[in-house]
Amino acid sequence: FLRPAPRLARRPPPLRAAADDASRVVAFRVLEAAPAREAPVDELLRRHGASLGERDLAFAKRLVDTAQRRAGDIDAEIDAACRRRPRGATLAALRLGVAQLLFCDGVPSRAAVHSSVEVCKAFRGSPGLVNGVLRGIDRRRGAAPAAAGAAAAAPWLREALERDHGAEVAARYLAAAAQAPERLDVTCATAADRDAFVAAAAALDGADVAARRGALGAGVRTAA
């Protein structure tokens, strides 16, 4: 008789990857809860991230801060890709994924997409929609601008960036540096400070020069 082949033990994920995924779950839960304003963002981070170490909690906070600071740009990307803006877990997962894809240097595209799909699946969203939207955004983002930015950069700068951060991050950085910013994003200490800032900007330069972004952020138009 032939003996059955022994079952191979499933290899656990690398510790750093597992920790990053835990940070993303915390960021997702904060982003999902934040619109209801049930508690300040910092309190939500402490509540949902109580089991995280200092480094992992800092990564979760970075994701949340980025998603809120760039909320207008992120929602514009989502709206362009969807007939109707999703809600609940699906929207939070999309916001988390787009924030990582477009505004978090050093986060690999594959990790941004895969982690967002998995957290959406775990919280009963629509993972297929998240996967399709994020992959579409990843395919479209910055191929031509990245090439133009890289070509215009000094060779020593391009080589240093590629050596330290990889070709993908270097191309995105150079493409962004080659473009004049159309809007300045700021984050205030409190919602009251943010509202005062928006009101002051409107009084100086018109009602549409500044807009609220997320819980504590504001976007200020810098181009005519």
N, C-alpha and C positions, 0 to 999 in steps of 0.2 A: 504494500500500500504506500502511496505517496503521502508524505506528511504535508499538511497545508503550510504555505509560506507564512513565516511570522509576520505579524502586523507591525508596521513601522510606527514608532511613536511620532506623533505630530510635533514638528519643531515649533517651539514658542516664538513669538515675534521678538525682534531685538528690543532690549529694555528701553532704549531711547525712543524708538518708534511707539512703543506701548504707552510711554509717559506722555508723548506728544498727543496721542489719540485721546488720553484722559483729559488733557488740557482742552482739546477741541470739544469734547463733550460738555465740559463746564462752560466754555464760551457759548456753545449752542444753547444751553439751558438759560444762560443769562440773556442772550439775544431774543429768545422766545418769550421770556417773562418781561423784559424791559418795556415793551409798548404798553403793557397794562399798568405800569407805574406802581406796582405793588410795593416796591422798595427801591431805594437808590441803587445804582449800578454797583458801587463798591460793596454794599451790603449783600447784594445778590452774589457777587464774586466770592465773598467770604463764606456765605451759606453753602453754595454749591461746590466750592473749591476747598472745603475744610480738610479733605483727605490729601490734597496735593502738597508737594514740597514747595519751597520758595521759588525755585527755578521754573517749575511747571505752572505755578500760579501766575508768575510773571508772564509766561507765554500766553496763558488764557486771557490775561488782562490786555496784552498787546493785541490779540485778535479782536476782543470786544471794542477796545479803543479805536482800532482801525476801521472796524465795521460801522461804528457810530460816526466817526469823523468824516468818513467818505460815503455816508449814507445816501446822499443825493446821486452820486455817480454810480453807486452799486445798484440802487433801485432803477436807475435809467437803463443799465445793462439788462436787468431782469425784465423790465417792461418791454424792451426792444425784442427780447427773445420769446416772450409769452403773450398769447392773445389776451389773457387776463391775469393780473397779478395773483400768484398763489397766496395761501394763508397758512397760519399755524406753523407746524413743524417743517413743512416744505419751504416756506418763505424764509424761516430762520436758517435752514440748511443752505439755501441758495445764497443768502447774504454772507454766511460764513465762508462758503466756497469762493464767491466772487472777491471778497476781501483778501483771501489768501492768493488767488490767482493774479490779481491786478495790483495789489497795494502792499503785499508783504514780501519784501525781498528775502531771498534765502529759503523760501518754502517751495519745494519741487511741485510742479504742476500735477504730477500723478498723485502725490500725497494729498494735495488740496482737493482734487476731485474725489478720490477714493474715500477719504475720511468723511467728506460731506455726504456722500451717498450712503455710507454705512450708518452715520448718526441719524440720517433721515429715515432709514429703514428701521432702526431700533426704536424710534419714537413715532412710528406709524404714519409717516408722511408718504410722499410719492417719489421713491428713489429713482424710478425710471426718468421722470421729468427732470430731477436734479442732475442726473448723469448726462442727459441730452443737452440741457442748457449749458452746463459748465464745460462740457467738451466742445460745444460750439463756440463759446466765448474764448476758450483756450486756442482753438484753431485760428480764430480771426485776429487775435490780439497782436498788434504791433509788428507783423512781419516786415512790411515796407518801412515804417518809421524806425524800427530797430536797425535795419540795414543802413539807412541813411545816417542815423546817429553814430553807428559804429564807424562808418566810412569817414565821417567828419572829425572824429576824435583823434587826439594825438596818439601815435602808436604805443608810446610807453604807458599811457593811461589805460588804453584798451588791454594791453598785455598784463598790467598789474591787476586790473579788475578780473580778468579771466583767470589769472593764477589764483587769486584769493577767493573768488566767489563762483567761478564757473562761467561758461560762455553765455548761458541763458540769462543769468542775472546781470552780467556785464552789458549785454545787448539792451536789456530793458532799461538799465540805468542810463546808458548813453542816449537812448532814444528820448527818455524823459528830459534829460539835461539839454537836449537840442531844441526843445519846444518851449516857447514862452508860456508861463502859466496864465490861464484865463480866470482862475479863482483861487483865493487864499482860504484855506480851511483852518479854523482855530477851535480850540477846546477850552472852555471856561471852567472855573472851579465849581460854580453852582448854576442852576437854571436861571436864577435871578440875574446873575452877572451876564449870562448869555443874552437874556432878553434886553438888558440895558445896552449891551454892545450893539445888538441889531437895531435898536431904536436910535442910538446915536449915529450909526452909519446911515440910516435912512434919513435922519434930519439933515445930515451934511450933504448927501449925494443922491437923494431920491429913494423912493420906497422899495424899489426892486434891486438895490445894490447888495443887500444882505438878506440871508434867509437862515432859518433854524435848520440844523442838521443833527438828528439823533437827540439824545437826552441832554447833552451839554455842549454840543458843537454848533458852529455857525459857518456858513460859506459866504465869502465876500467877493463880489465880482471885481476883477482888476483890469479887465479889457473892456473897451468901449463896445 
